[in-house]
Amino acid sequence: MKRFTISLFFVIVATLTAFGRKPTLADLSSADTGTGIQRACSTALDLNYVHPRKVKTQREAFDLGYCLGLIKGVYENLNGEVDFCPTDGASIRKVTELTVSFVQAHPDLKDKDSADIVRWALTDGFPCHPADAKSDTHASTEKH
């Protein structure tokens, strides 16, 4: 039993050391902005699709979970309000790429709430109205 406890202690210390510095509350609160969602979703895309690999740091793990959780939450929980009309089979990858592209195209949103940004990106990328009215979507986005 003593050997097991010592081994467990060693594994815990080694794991904490391997991950380096833990994110602080200030680090985590910055994720809830346009800048944060762009970083988190860029990390998620890189880890899952561009250069697939295992997560190496706590920051990568947080960014991956935050991005995918936020996108899935916004995509599936609109409380009956439908601002966008996705095509059949809109993948999480497509929605994540859409979100990153949207933030890059709208640098004025860097300090806005990340959930709002995902909703605006979905509304812009999957409009429920004809393509000629797409410019109205940007106008409504800029009001927020």
DSSP file (Angstrom, degrees, kcal/mol; ACC not computed):
  #  RESIDUE AA STRUCTURE BP1 BP2  ACC     N-H-->O    O-->H-N    N-H-->O    O-->H-N    TCO  KAPPA ALPHA  PHI   PSI    X-CA   Y-CA   Z-CA
    1    1 A M     >        0   0    0      0, 0.0     4,-2.1     0, 0.0     5,-0.2   0.000 360.0 360.0 360.0 -40.7    0.0    0.0    0.0
    2    2 A K  H  >  +     0   0    0      1,-0.2     4,-2.2     2,-0.2     5,-0.2   0.895 360.0  51.9 -64.1 -39.2    2.9    2.4    0.8
    3    3 A R  H  > S+     0   0    0      1,-0.2     4,-2.4     2,-0.2    -1,-0.2   0.896 108.7  51.0 -63.9 -40.6    4.5    1.6   -2.5
    4    4 A F  H  > S+     0   0    0      2,-0.2     4,-2.7     1,-0.2    -1,-0.2   0.912 109.8  49.9 -62.2 -44.0    1.2    2.4   -4.3
    5    5 A T  H  X S+     0   0    0     -4,-2.1     4,-2.4     2,-0.2    -2,-0.2   0.902 112.0  47.3 -62.8 -43.2    0.9    5.8   -2.5
    6    6 A I  H  X S+     0   0    0     -4,-2.2     4,-2.3     2,-0.2    -1,-0.2   0.913 113.3  48.6 -65.4 -42.5    4.5    6.8   -3.3
    7    7 A S  H  X S+     0   0    0     -4,-2.4     4,-2.4     2,-0.2    -2,-0.2   0.915 111.6  49.5 -63.2 -42.9    3.9    5.8   -7.0
    8    8 A L  H  X S+     0   0    0     -4,-2.7     4,-2.3     1,-0.2    -2,-0.2   0.914 110.3  50.5 -62.8 -43.3    0.7    7.7   -7.1
    9    9 A F  H  X S+     0   0    0     -4,-2.4     4,-2.4     1,-0.2    -1,-0.2   0.916 110.3  50.3 -59.9 -44.0    2.4   10.8   -5.6
   10   10 A F  H  X S+     0   0    0     -4,-2.3     4,-2.6     1,-0.2    -2,-0.2   0.911 110.0  49.9 -61.6 -43.8    5.2   10.5   -8.2
   11   11 A V  H  X S+     0   0    0     -4,-2.4     4,-2.4     2,-0.2    -1,-0.2   0.911 111.3  48.9 -63.2 -42.8    2.7   10.3  -11.1
   12   12 A I  H  X S+     0   0    0     -4,-2.3     4,-2.4     2,-0.2    -2,-0.2   0.934 113.3  45.9 -63.1 -47.0    0.8   13.3   -9.9
   13   13 A V  H  X S+     0   0    0     -4,-2.4     4,-2.3     1,-0.2    -2,-0.2   0.914 113.4  49.6 -62.9 -43.5    3.9   15.4   -9.5
   14   14 A A  H  X S+     0   0    0     -4,-2.6     4,-2.3    -5,-0.2    -1,-0.2   0.897 111.4  49.5 -63.3 -40.5    5.2   14.3  -12.9
   15   15 A T  H  X S+     0   0    0     -4,-2.4     4,-1.6     2,-0.2    -2,-0.2   0.932 111.8  47.2 -65.1 -46.4    1.9   15.2  -14.6
   16   16 A L  H  X S+     0   0    0     -4,-2.4     4,-0.5     1,-0.2    -2,-0.2   0.888 113.5  48.9 -63.3 -38.3    1.7   18.6  -13.0
   17   17 A T  H >< S+     0   0    0     -4,-2.3     3,-0.9    -5,-0.2    -1,-0.2   0.889 107.3  55.3 -67.6 -39.6    5.3   19.3  -14.0
   18   18 A A  H 3< S+     0   0    0     -4,-2.3    -1,-0.2     1,-0.3    -2,-0.2   0.841 106.9  50.4 -63.9 -34.0    4.8   18.1  -17.6
   19   19 A F  H 3< S-     0   0    0     -4,-1.6    39,-0.6     1,-0.2    -1,-0.3   0.583  95.5-159.9 -83.5  -8.8    1.9   20.6  -18.0
   20   20 A G    <<  +     0   0    0     -3,-0.9    -1,-0.2    -4,-0.5     2,-0.1  -0.332  52.5  16.0  70.1-147.6    3.9   23.5  -16.8
   21   21 A R  S    S-     0   0    0      1,-0.1    37,-0.2    -4,-0.0     3,-0.0  -0.341  76.5-126.8 -65.1 135.6    2.2   26.7  -15.5
   22   22 A K        -     0   0    0      1,-0.1    -1,-0.1    -2,-0.1     2,-0.1  -0.606  31.6-102.6 -80.0 142.9   -1.5   26.4  -14.7
   23   23 A P        -     0   0    0      0, 0.0     2,-0.1     0, 0.0    -1,-0.1  -0.408  38.3-135.8 -62.8 140.6   -3.8   28.9  -16.4
   24   24 A T     >  -     0   0    0      1,-0.1     4,-2.1    -2,-0.1     5,-0.2  -0.417  25.5-101.7 -89.5 171.0   -4.8   31.7  -14.0
   25   25 A L  H  > S+     0   0    0      1,-0.2     4,-2.3     2,-0.2     5,-0.2   0.866 124.8  54.8 -60.3 -36.2   -8.3   33.1  -13.6
   26   26 A A  H  > S+     0   0    0      2,-0.2     4,-1.2     1,-0.2    -1,-0.2   0.898 107.2  50.2 -64.7 -39.9   -7.2   36.1  -15.7
   27   27 A D  H  4 S+     0   0    0      1,-0.2     4,-0.3     2,-0.2     3,-0.2   0.923 113.2  45.7 -61.8 -44.4   -6.1   33.8  -18.5
   28   28 A L  H >< S+     0   0    0     -4,-2.1     3,-1.2     1,-0.2     4,-0.3   0.849 107.3  56.2 -72.1 -34.7   -9.4   31.9  -18.5
   29   29 A S  H >< S+     0   0    0     -4,-2.3     3,-1.2     1,-0.3    -1,-0.2   0.800  98.4  62.8 -69.0 -26.6  -11.6   35.0  -18.4
   30   30 A S  G >< S+     0   0    0     -4,-1.2     3,-0.7     1,-0.2     6,-0.5   0.640  87.9  72.9 -71.8 -12.4  -10.0   36.3  -21.6
   31   31 A A  G <  S+     0   0    0     -3,-1.2    -1,-0.2    -4,-0.3    -2,-0.2   0.725  80.7  73.4 -71.3 -20.5  -11.3   33.3  -23.4
   32   32 A D  G <  S+     0   0    0     -3,-1.2    82,-0.9    -4,-0.3     2,-0.2   0.010  89.3  74.0 -86.9  30.5  -14.8   34.8  -23.3
   33   33 A T  B <> S-A  113   0A   0     -3,-0.7     4,-2.9    80,-0.2     5,-0.3  -0.786  97.0 -96.2-131.2 174.2  -14.0   37.4  -25.9
   34   34 A G  H  > S+     0   0    0     78,-0.7     4,-2.1    75,-0.6    76,-0.2   0.911 125.5  49.5 -58.8 -43.3  -13.5   37.5  -29.7
   35   35 A T  H  > S+     0   0    0     75,-2.0     4,-2.1     1,-0.2    -1,-0.2   0.915 112.9  47.6 -62.2 -43.1   -9.8   37.3  -29.2
   36   36 A G  H  > S+     0   0    0     -6,-0.5     4,-3.0    74,-0.3    -2,-0.2   0.903 111.8  47.9 -66.4 -42.9  -10.2   34.3  -26.9
   37   37 A I  H  X S+     0   0    0     -4,-2.9     4,-2.6     2,-0.2     5,-0.3   0.857 110.4  53.1 -69.5 -32.7  -12.6   32.4  -29.1
   38   38 A Q  H  X S+     0   0    0     -4,-2.1     4,-2.0    -5,-0.3    -2,-0.2   0.937 113.8  42.6 -64.9 -45.2  -10.3   33.0  -32.1
   39   39 A R  H  X S+     0   0    0     -4,-2.1     4,-2.2     2,-0.2    -2,-0.2   0.940 116.6  47.5 -64.5 -47.2   -7.3   31.6  -30.2
   40   40 A A  H  X S+     0   0    0     -4,-3.0     4,-2.2     1,-0.2    -2,-0.2   0.914 115.7  43.2 -63.5 -44.0   -9.3   28.7  -28.7
   41   41 A C  H  X S+     0   0    0     -4,-2.6     4,-2.5     2,-0.2    -1,-0.2   0.830 111.0  54.6 -75.0 -30.6  -10.9   27.6  -31.9
   42   42 A S  H  X S+     0   0    0     -4,-2.0     4,-2.3    -5,-0.3    -1,-0.2   0.911 110.7  47.6 -64.2 -40.9   -7.7   28.0  -33.9
   43   43 A T  H  X S+     0   0    0     -4,-2.2     4,-2.9     2,-0.2     5,-0.2   0.920 111.0  51.1 -63.1 -44.5   -6.1   25.7  -31.4
   44   44 A A  H  X S+     0   0    0     -4,-2.2     4,-2.1     1,-0.2     5,-0.3   0.910 111.4  47.3 -61.6 -42.9   -9.0   23.2  -31.7
   45   45 A L  H  X>S+     0   0    0     -4,-2.5     4,-2.9     2,-0.2     5,-2.0   0.920 113.5  48.4 -63.4 -43.6   -8.7   23.2  -35.5
   46   46 A D  I  <>S+     0   0    0     -4,-2.3     5,-2.4     3,-0.2    -2,-0.2   0.936 114.2  45.1 -62.9 -46.8   -5.0   22.7  -35.3
   47   47 A L  I  <5S+     0   0    0     -4,-2.9     6,-1.5     1,-0.2    -1,-0.2   0.845 124.5  32.3 -67.1 -34.3   -5.2   19.9  -32.8
   48   48 A N  I  <5S+     0   0    0     -4,-2.1    -2,-0.2    -5,-0.2    -1,-0.2   0.805 136.4   3.8 -94.9 -31.9   -8.0   18.0  -34.6
   49   49 A Y  I  <5S+     0   0    0     -4,-2.9    -3,-0.2    -5,-0.3    -4,-0.1   0.757 122.2  46.7-127.4 -44.5   -7.6   18.7  -38.3
   50   50 A V  I   <S+     0   0    0     -5,-2.0    -4,-0.2     1,-0.2    -3,-0.1   0.972 134.9   1.4 -74.6 -54.9   -4.5   20.6  -39.4
   51   51 A H  S   <S-     0   0    0     -5,-2.4    -1,-0.2    -6,-0.2    -2,-0.1  -0.629  85.4-151.9-131.0  72.4   -1.8   18.8  -37.4
   52   52 A P        +     0   0    0      0, 0.0     2,-0.3     0, 0.0    -4,-0.2  -0.189  37.7 129.6 -55.1 129.1   -3.7   16.1  -35.5
   53   53 A R        -     0   0    0     -6,-1.5     2,-0.1     0, 0.0    -2,-0.1  -0.964  58.4 -76.3-164.8 172.7   -2.0   15.2  -32.3
   54   54 A K        -     0   0    0     -2,-0.3     2,-0.1     1,-0.1    -6,-0.0  -0.466  56.7 -93.5 -78.0 153.4   -2.6   14.8  -28.6
   55   55 A V        -     0   0    0     -2,-0.1    -1,-0.1     1,-0.1     3,-0.1  -0.456  38.7-174.9 -65.6 136.0   -3.1   17.8  -26.3
   56   56 A K        +     0   0    0     -2,-0.1     2,-0.3     1,-0.1    -1,-0.1   0.694  58.9  33.3-108.4 -25.1    0.3   18.7  -24.7
   57   57 A T  S  > S-     0   0    0      1,-0.1     4,-2.1   -37,-0.0     5,-0.1  -0.846  75.9-114.5-131.5 165.0   -0.6   21.5  -22.3
   58   58 A Q  H  > S+     0   0    0    -39,-0.6     4,-2.9    -2,-0.3     5,-0.2   0.864 117.0  57.1 -64.9 -35.3   -3.4   22.6  -20.0
   59   59 A R  H  > S+     0   0    0    -40,-0.2     4,-3.0     2,-0.2     5,-0.2   0.927 107.4  47.1 -62.1 -45.1   -3.9   25.7  -22.2
   60   60 A E  H  > S+     0   0    0      2,-0.2     4,-2.7     1,-0.2     5,-0.2   0.914 112.8  49.5 -62.2 -42.6   -4.5   23.5  -25.3
   61   61 A A  H  X S+     0   0    0     -4,-2.1     4,-2.3     2,-0.2     5,-0.2   0.923 113.5  45.9 -62.8 -44.3   -6.9   21.3  -23.3
   62   62 A F  H  X S+     0   0    0     -4,-2.9     4,-3.2     2,-0.2     5,-0.2   0.949 113.8  48.2 -63.2 -48.8   -8.8   24.3  -22.1
   63   63 A D  H  X S+     0   0    0     -4,-3.0     4,-2.6     1,-0.2     5,-0.3   0.909 112.1  49.7 -59.7 -43.8   -8.9   25.9  -25.5
   64   64 A L  H  X S+     0   0    0     -4,-2.7     4,-2.1    -5,-0.2     5,-0.3   0.951 116.5  40.4 -60.4 -51.2  -10.1   22.7  -27.2
   65   65 A G  H  X S+     0   0    0     -4,-2.3     4,-2.3    -5,-0.2     5,-0.3   0.897 115.7  51.0 -65.9 -41.1  -12.8   22.1  -24.7
   66   66 A Y  H  X S+     0   0    0     -4,-3.2     4,-2.5    -5,-0.2     5,-0.2   0.947 113.4  44.1 -63.3 -49.3  -13.9   25.7  -24.5
   67   67 A C  H  X S+     0   0    0     -4,-2.6     4,-2.7    -5,-0.2     5,-0.2   0.965 118.3  41.3 -61.4 -55.0  -14.2   26.2  -28.3
   68   68 A L  H  X S+     0   0    0     -4,-2.1     4,-2.3    -5,-0.3     5,-0.2   0.875 116.9  49.1 -65.9 -37.1  -16.0   22.9  -29.0
   69   69 A G  H  X S+     0   0    0     -4,-2.3     4,-2.5    -5,-0.3    -1,-0.2   0.914 112.9  47.0 -66.5 -43.0  -18.3   23.3  -26.0
   70   70 A L  H  X S+     0   0    0     -4,-2.5     4,-2.7    -5,-0.3     5,-0.3   0.934 114.0  46.8 -65.3 -46.0  -19.2   26.8  -26.8
   71   71 A I  H  X S+     0   0    0     -4,-2.7     4,-2.7    -5,-0.2     5,-0.2   0.935 115.0  45.9 -63.1 -46.1  -19.9   26.1  -30.5
   72   72 A K  H  X S+     0   0    0     -4,-2.3     4,-2.1    -5,-0.2    -1,-0.2   0.909 113.5  50.5 -63.8 -41.1  -21.9   23.0  -29.7
   73   73 A G  H  X S+     0   0    0     -4,-2.5     4,-1.5    -5,-0.2    -2,-0.2   0.925 114.8  41.4 -63.4 -45.6  -23.8   24.9  -27.0
   74   74 A V  H  < S+     0   0    0     -4,-2.7    -2,-0.2     1,-0.2    -1,-0.2   0.918 115.0  52.0 -67.6 -43.0  -24.7   27.9  -29.2
   75   75 A Y  H  < S+     0   0    0     -4,-2.7    -2,-0.2    -5,-0.3    -1,-0.2   0.862 121.0  31.1 -62.1 -38.3  -25.5   25.7  -32.2
   76   76 A E  H  < S+     0   0    0     -4,-2.1     2,-0.4    -5,-0.2    -1,-0.2   0.586 113.8  57.9-100.7 -11.2  -27.9   23.4  -30.3
   77   77 A N     <  +     0   0    0     -4,-1.5    -1,-0.2    -5,-0.2    -2,-0.1  -0.621  48.5 134.5-127.3  74.2  -29.4   25.8  -27.6
   78   78 A L    >   -     0   0    0     -2,-0.4     3,-2.1    -3,-0.2    -1,-0.1   0.354  64.6-125.2-100.1   5.6  -31.1   28.7  -29.1
   79   79 A N  T 3  S-     0   0    0      1,-0.3     3,-0.1    -3,-0.1    -2,-0.1   0.881  75.7 -49.5  52.2  43.2  -34.3   28.5  -27.0
   80   80 A G  T 3  S+     0   0    0      1,-0.2     2,-0.7     0, 0.0    -1,-0.3   0.322 110.7 123.0  82.4  -8.9  -36.5   28.4  -30.0
   81   81 A E    <   -     0   0    0     -3,-2.1     2,-0.8     2,-0.0    -1,-0.2  -0.779  44.6-164.3 -88.6 118.4  -34.9   31.4  -31.7
   82   82 A V        +     0   0    0     -2,-0.7     3,-0.1     1,-0.1    46,-0.1  -0.883  24.1 158.6-108.4 106.4  -33.6   30.5  -35.1
   83   83 A D        +     0   0    0     -2,-0.8    45,-0.3     1,-0.1     2,-0.3   0.538  67.4  36.2 -97.9 -11.4  -31.1   33.1  -36.4
   84   84 A F        -     0   0    0     43,-0.1    39,-0.1    44,-0.1    -1,-0.1  -0.960  60.8-148.5-143.9 157.6  -29.4   30.7  -38.9
   85   85 A C        -     0   0    0     41,-3.4    -3,-0.0    -2,-0.3    44,-0.0  -0.773  24.1-160.3-129.7  85.2  -30.4   27.9  -41.2
   86   86 A P        -     0   0    0      0, 0.0     3,-0.1     0, 0.0    40,-0.1  -0.279  22.0-111.2 -68.1 151.1  -27.5   25.4  -41.5
   87   87 A T    >   -     0   0    0      1,-0.2     3,-1.2     2,-0.1     2,-0.1  -0.351  50.5 -78.4 -70.3 160.2  -27.2   23.0  -44.4
   88   88 A D  T 3  S+     0   0    0      1,-0.2    -1,-0.2    -2,-0.1     3,-0.1  -0.389 117.9  19.5 -60.7 135.5  -27.7   19.4  -43.6
   89   89 A G  T 3  S+     0   0    0      1,-0.2     2,-0.6    -3,-0.1    -1,-0.2   0.756  73.9 174.8  78.3  24.9  -24.6   17.9  -42.2
   90   90 A A    <   -     0   0    0     -3,-1.2    -1,-0.2     4,-0.1     2,-0.1  -0.539  25.9-143.8 -64.8 112.9  -22.9   21.1  -41.0
   91   91 A S     >  -     0   0    0     -2,-0.6     4,-2.2    -3,-0.1     5,-0.2  -0.329  19.2-116.3 -80.2 160.7  -19.9   19.6  -39.2
   92   92 A I  H  > S+     0   0    0      1,-0.2     4,-2.4     2,-0.2     5,-0.2   0.848 118.3  56.8 -61.9 -33.8  -18.3   20.9  -36.0
   93   93 A R  H  > S+     0   0    0      2,-0.2     4,-2.8     1,-0.2     5,-0.2   0.940 106.6  47.6 -62.5 -46.9  -15.2   21.5  -38.1
   94   94 A K  H  > S+     0   0    0      1,-0.2     4,-2.4     2,-0.2    -2,-0.2   0.910 113.7  46.9 -62.0 -43.0  -17.1   23.7  -40.6
   95   95 A V  H  X S+     0   0    0     -4,-2.2     4,-2.1     2,-0.2    -1,-0.2   0.880 112.8  49.9 -67.8 -37.3  -18.7   25.7  -37.8
   96   96 A T  H  X S+     0   0    0     -4,-2.4     4,-2.4     2,-0.2    -2,-0.2   0.927 112.3  46.9 -66.0 -45.2  -15.4   26.1  -36.0
   97   97 A E  H  X S+     0   0    0     -4,-2.8     4,-2.6     1,-0.2     5,-0.2   0.901 111.5  52.5 -61.6 -40.8  -13.7   27.3  -39.3
   98   98 A L  H  X S+     0   0    0     -4,-2.4     4,-2.2    -5,-0.2    -1,-0.2   0.899 109.5  49.1 -61.1 -42.4  -16.6   29.7  -39.9
   99   99 A T  H  X S+     0   0    0     -4,-2.1     4,-2.2     2,-0.2    -2,-0.2   0.930 112.0  47.1 -64.8 -47.2  -16.2   31.1  -36.4
  100  100 A V  H  X S+     0   0    0     -4,-2.4     4,-2.2     1,-0.2    -2,-0.2   0.929 114.1  47.8 -61.7 -45.6  -12.5   31.7  -36.7
  101  101 A S  H  X S+     0   0    0     -4,-2.6     4,-2.1     1,-0.2    -1,-0.2   0.887 109.8  53.6 -62.0 -39.3  -12.9   33.3  -40.2
  102  102 A F  H  X S+     0   0    0     -4,-2.2     4,-1.0    -5,-0.2    -1,-0.2   0.921 109.8  46.3 -63.5 -44.7  -15.7   35.5  -38.9
  103  103 A V  H  < S+     0   0    0     -4,-2.2     3,-0.5     1,-0.2     6,-0.3   0.902 112.0  51.6 -65.5 -40.1  -13.6   36.9  -36.0
  104  104 A Q  H  < S+     0   0    0     -4,-2.2    -1,-0.2     1,-0.2    -2,-0.2   0.872 111.4  47.7 -63.5 -35.8  -10.7   37.5  -38.4
  105  105 A A  H  < S+     0   0    0     -4,-2.1    -1,-0.2     1,-0.2    -2,-0.2   0.646 116.4  44.9 -79.4 -15.3  -12.9   39.4  -40.8
  106  106 A H    ><  +     0   0    0     -4,-1.0     3,-2.3    -3,-0.5    -1,-0.2  -0.601  59.7 165.6-128.9  71.2  -14.4   41.5  -37.9
  107  107 A P  G >  S+     0   0    0      0, 0.0     3,-1.6     0, 0.0     4,-0.1   0.712  71.8  74.2 -61.7 -18.5  -11.5   42.7  -35.7
  108  108 A D  G 3  S+     0   0    0      1,-0.3     3,-0.4     2,-0.1   -74,-0.1   0.608  88.5  62.4 -68.5  -9.7  -13.9   45.2  -34.1
  109  109 A L  G X   +     0   0    0     -3,-2.3     3,-1.9    -6,-0.3   -75,-0.6   0.326  67.1 110.1 -94.8   7.0  -15.5   42.2  -32.3
  110  110 A K  T <  S+     0   0    0     -3,-1.6   -75,-2.0     1,-0.3   -74,-0.3   0.751  84.9  38.9 -59.3 -25.3  -12.3   41.3  -30.4
  111  111 A D  T 3  S+     0   0    0     -3,-0.4    -1,-0.3   -78,-0.2    -2,-0.1   0.365  95.2 106.6-105.4   4.9  -13.8   42.4  -27.0
  112  112 A K  S <  S-     0   0    0     -3,-1.9   -78,-0.7     1,-0.1     2,-0.1  -0.365  85.1 -79.6 -81.3 163.6  -17.3   41.2  -27.6
  113  113 A D  B  >  -A   33   0A   0    -80,-0.2     4,-2.0     1,-0.1   -80,-0.2  -0.396  35.2-136.3 -64.9 133.2  -18.9   38.1  -25.9
  114  114 A S  H  > S+     0   0    0    -82,-0.9     4,-2.2     1,-0.2     5,-0.2   0.840 101.8  55.0 -64.8 -35.6  -17.7   34.9  -27.5
  115  115 A A  H  > S+     0   0    0      2,-0.2     4,-2.1     1,-0.2    -1,-0.2   0.907 108.9  48.9 -65.0 -39.9  -21.2   33.2  -27.5
  116  116 A D  H  > S+     0   0    0      1,-0.2     4,-2.8     2,-0.2    -2,-0.2   0.909 109.3  53.3 -62.6 -41.3  -22.6   36.2  -29.3
  117  117 A I  H  X S+     0   0    0     -4,-2.0     4,-2.6     2,-0.2    -2,-0.2   0.905 107.8  49.6 -62.6 -41.9  -19.8   36.0  -31.9
  118  118 A V  H  X S+     0   0    0     -4,-2.2     4,-2.4     2,-0.2    -1,-0.2   0.931 112.0  48.8 -62.6 -43.9  -20.5   32.3  -32.5
  119  119 A R  H  X S+     0   0    0     -4,-2.1     4,-2.4     1,-0.2    -2,-0.2   0.919 112.5  47.7 -61.5 -43.8  -24.2   33.1  -33.1
  120  120 A W  H  X S+     0   0    0     -4,-2.8     4,-2.4     2,-0.2    -1,-0.2   0.890 110.9  51.7 -64.7 -39.2  -23.3   36.0  -35.4
  121  121 A A  H  X S+     0   0    0     -4,-2.6     4,-2.6    -5,-0.2    -2,-0.2   0.909 111.3  47.1 -63.9 -41.4  -20.9   33.8  -37.3
  122  122 A L  H  X S+     0   0    0     -4,-2.4     4,-2.5     2,-0.2   -37,-0.3   0.902 111.9  50.3 -65.9 -41.0  -23.6   31.1  -37.8
  123  123 A T  H  < S+     0   0    0     -4,-2.4    -2,-0.2     1,-0.2    -1,-0.2   0.895 115.0  44.0 -63.5 -40.3  -26.1   33.7  -38.9
  124  124 A D  H  < S+     0   0    0     -4,-2.4    -2,-0.2     1,-0.2    -1,-0.2   0.890 119.1  41.8 -70.5 -41.1  -23.6   35.1  -41.4
  125  125 A G  H  < S+     0   0    0     -4,-2.6    -2,-0.2     1,-0.2    -3,-0.2   0.765 125.4  32.0 -81.3 -26.9  -22.5   31.7  -42.7
  126  126 A F  S  < S-     0   0    0     -4,-2.5   -41,-3.4    -5,-0.2    -1,-0.2  -0.547  81.2-175.1-129.2  66.7  -25.9   30.0  -42.8
  127  127 A P        -     0   0    0      0, 0.0   -43,-0.1     0, 0.0    -3,-0.1  -0.276  23.3-148.9 -66.6 149.9  -28.5   32.8  -43.6
  128  128 A C  S    S+     0   0    0    -45,-0.3   -44,-0.1    -5,-0.1     3,-0.1   0.341  79.0  59.8 -95.7   4.6  -32.2   31.9  -43.6
  129  129 A H  S    S-     0   0    0      1,-0.2   -44,-0.1     2,-0.0     5,-0.0  -0.751 101.7 -63.6-127.5 171.0  -32.9   34.5  -46.3
  130  130 A P    >   -     0   0    0      0, 0.0     3,-1.6     0, 0.0    -1,-0.2  -0.114  49.1-111.1 -56.8 155.4  -31.8   35.1  -49.9
  131  131 A A  G >  S+     0   0    0      1,-0.3     3,-1.7     2,-0.2     4,-0.3   0.790 113.8  65.1 -59.8 -31.3  -28.1   35.9  -50.6
  132  132 A D  G 3  S+     0   0    0      1,-0.3     3,-0.4     2,-0.1    -1,-0.3   0.709  98.6  54.7 -68.9 -17.1  -28.8   39.5  -51.6
  133  133 A A  G X> S+     0   0    0     -3,-1.6     3,-1.4     1,-0.2     4,-0.8   0.379  78.1 100.3 -92.5   4.0  -30.0   40.2  -48.0
  134  134 A K  H X> S+     0   0    0     -3,-1.7     4,-1.2     1,-0.3     3,-0.8   0.824  72.1  63.0 -60.2 -32.8  -26.7   38.9  -46.5
  135  135 A S  H 3> S+     0   0    0     -3,-0.4     4,-1.7    -4,-0.3    -1,-0.3   0.797  95.1  61.7 -64.1 -26.3  -25.5   42.5  -46.1
  136  136 A D  H <> S+     0   0    0     -3,-1.4     4,-2.3     1,-0.2    -1,-0.2   0.842  97.3  58.6 -66.1 -32.8  -28.3   43.0  -43.6
  137  137 A T  H <X S+     0   0    0     -4,-0.8     4,-1.9    -3,-0.8    -1,-0.2   0.919 105.7  47.9 -62.2 -43.7  -26.9   40.3  -41.4
  138  138 A H  H  X S+     0   0    0     -4,-1.2     4,-2.3     1,-0.2    -1,-0.2   0.889 109.3  54.1 -64.4 -37.6  -23.6   42.2  -41.1
  139  139 A A  H  X S+     0   0    0     -4,-1.7     4,-0.8     1,-0.2    -2,-0.2   0.913 109.9  46.2 -63.5 -41.6  -25.5   45.4  -40.3
  140  140 A S  H  X S+     0   0    0     -4,-2.3     4,-0.6     1,-0.2    -1,-0.2   0.834 111.1  54.2 -70.5 -29.5  -27.4   43.7  -37.5
  141  141 A T  H >< S+     0   0    0     -4,-1.9     3,-1.1     1,-0.2    -2,-0.2   0.901 104.4  53.6 -67.3 -41.6  -24.1   42.2  -36.2
  142  142 A E  H 3< S+     0   0    0     -4,-2.3    -1,-0.2     1,-0.3    -2,-0.2   0.713  97.7  65.6 -70.4 -19.8  -22.4   45.6  -36.0
  143  143 A K  H 3<        0   0    0     -4,-0.8    -1,-0.3     1,-0.2    -2,-0.2   0.789 360.0 360.0 -69.7 -26.8  -25.2   47.0  -33.9
  144  144 A H    <<        0   0    0     -3,-1.1    -1,-0.2    -4,-0.6    -2,-0.2   0.490 360.0 360.0 -79.2 360.0  -24.3   44.6  -31.0
